[in-house]
Amino acid sequence: MINSYIKVASRNLIRNSIYSTINITGLSVGIAALSIALITVSYHAVRAALANPVKSLQQ
């Protein structure tokens, strides 16, 4: 069953190569942007908590 899924996926990738490339590129850019945003937010949250721990606990 998995072999047939792989065959169908590879045929679609070959048949629609430009469309597939655009989709895969967009997905990778979106995942990279989300990762950078999460890392930035967590960094600032930790930095704020270390700067003033009492104030971060009150919020």
Secondary structure in CASP SS format (residue, H / E / C, confidence):
PFRMAT SS
TARGET T0000
AUTHOR 0000-0000-0000
METHOD secondary structure of the structure
MODEL  1
M C 1.00
I H 1.00
N H 1.00
S H 1.00
Y H 1.00
I H 1.00
K H 1.00
V H 1.00
A H 1.00
S H 1.00
R H 1.00
N H 1.00
L H 1.00
I H 1.00
R H 1.00
N C 1.00
S H 1.00
I H 1.00
Y H 1.00
S H 1.00
T H 1.00
I H 1.00
N H 1.00
I H 1.00
T H 1.00
G H 1.00
L H 1.00
S H 1.00
V H 1.00
G H 1.00
I H 1.00
A H 1.00
A H 1.00
L H 1.00
S H 1.00
I H 1.00
A H 1.00
L H 1.00
I H 1.00
T H 1.00
V H 1.00
S H 1.00
Y H 1.00
H H 1.00
A H 1.00
V H 1.00
R H 1.00
A H 1.00
A H 1.00
L H 1.00
A H 1.00
N C 1.00
P H 1.00
V H 1.00
K H 1.00
S H 1.00
L H 1.00
Q H 1.00
Q C 1.00
END
